Amino acid sequence: MKLFDVYPLFDITPVKARGSYVWDAEGKKYLDMYGGHAVISIGHCHEHYVSMISEQLKKIGFYSNSVQNPLQHELAEKLGKLSDYADYQLFLCNSGAEANENAIKLASFITGRKKFISYKKAFHGRTSAAVALTDNPKIIAPVNATDNAIILPFNDLQATADELRKGEVAAVIIEGIQGIGGINIPEVHFLEELKNLTRVNGSLLILDEIQSGYGRTGRFFAHQYSSVKPDIITMAKGMGNGFPMGGVLIQPGIQPWPGMLGTTFGGNHLACAAGIAVLDVIEREKLVANAELIGNYLMKEISNMSHDIQVRGKGLMIGIECQFPISDLRKELLYKHHIFTGVSGQQVIRLLPALSMKKEEADLFLSLFAQSFHEVSASLKKNK
Ligand SMILES: Cc1ncc(COP(=O)(O)O)c(C=O)c1O
């Protein structure tokens, strides 16, 4: 049987990983500045994580959501404490898109409304309601297209206020920091006004922290650089350090009813063991502070490399915008220097490494990046 061929692949086969490094089948070692798409939070194959999942598997790996599962309560307790949202409620699911799908459904149930506001260049996942609010017509199938999606310019308060005032919007959904869109940060004032405007107009505010959450930006959630407390927060990626899991945090005033949301696999025993291990390590190793420290260092050093580079981001969610298409630079980094990076569009390199990244790993990246950047930009200027 052939695989359904939807992914453009690098010809590299990782077989082993530890911390910020990955090895391929030939034994070549790669520095992982991409974290498997922002998923690796505590570092690859962390000892505590491997041990928690392995031990859990020996006891019980799965039972459905029809029985008591104390691990879910333990996870919720730890998450509430670390995120500073102890009074919120947690719904567990399996992926980012599923978290947003449930957040959207919940907002619609609660408000009785159908319309949603999202922003240009946003990405909220590929399931039906989430993809309709994602600003990329290429991934919206005819069945997903809907008049209920209102996609507005990013940081445009006036346009948002005008739509909200019509009284038909169930919720506004916005990323803590736009990831796939190119590391675009919502203004603090914009977020704070969004919260006021949604409240006044009977709408809810959903913060999509699927990529920007779980400590990545130097706060547990990126929106915590502001004073905003959203009604609903969605998360996934770093939550399981590679174990597929997602979650929805729901403010205390929203009441559940039996059957309102549901999932077969969400919150299973193995996922909870993975999620608890991740939170243990984030807390013990102070990874949120580390993300801020190493991220600030990386951003400062990269900005100083050239006037032709614009750096955006917070903590270890970093966009490096170049004045030329970055595909050659990425290839040079990967095939010559063995460094994985991510991308946003044609000109932005995205760095999303493990939150446990050490200073010497950052320094290794900085020296090899500077070398590749100067080589590639010089050769592009010569060939102009
Ligand atoms: C901000 C954001 N929301 C939602 C998603 C969808 O998550 P998943 O791929 O786990 O469905 C992503 C994935 O990249 C994302 O970055």
The ligand as a Tripos MOL2 file, in Angstrom:
@<TRIPOS>MOLECULE
LIG
   16    16     1     0     0
SMALL
NO_CHARGES

@<TRIPOS>ATOM
      1 C1         -1.9170   28.0060   16.0500 C.3       1 LIG1
      2 C2         -2.3060   26.6190   15.6160 C.ar      1 LIG1
      3 N1         -3.5750   26.2110   15.7800 N.ar      1 LIG1
      4 C3         -3.9720   24.9720   15.4170 C.ar      1 LIG1
      5 C4         -3.0850   24.0720   14.8610 C.ar      1 LIG1
      6 C5         -3.5460   22.7070   14.4600 C.3       1 LIG1
      7 O1         -2.9760   21.7400   15.2960 O.3       1 LIG1
      8 P1         -2.9370   20.2070   14.8580 P.3       1 LIG1
      9 O2         -2.0130   20.0960   13.6940 O.co2     1 LIG1
     10 O3         -2.4490   19.4870   16.0930 O.co2     1 LIG1
     11 O4         -4.3270   19.8210   14.4960 O.co2     1 LIG1
     12 C6         -1.7490   24.4680   14.6500 C.ar      1 LIG1
     13 C7         -0.7970   23.5610   14.0040 C.2       1 LIG1
     14 O5          0.2370   23.9320   13.4980 O.2       1 LIG1
     15 C8         -1.3500   25.7730   15.0360 C.ar      1 LIG1
     16 O6         -0.1010   26.1950   14.8600 O.3       1 LIG1
@<TRIPOS>BOND
     1     1     2 1
     2     2     3 ar
     3     2    15 ar
     4     3     4 ar
     5     4     5 ar
     6     5     6 1
     7     5    12 ar
     8     6     7 1
     9     7     8 1
    10     8     9 2
    11     8    10 1
    12     8    11 1
    13    12    13 1
    14    12    15 ar
    15    13    14 2
    16    15    16 1
@<TRIPOS>SUBSTRUCTURE
     1 LIG1         1 GROUP 0 **** ****
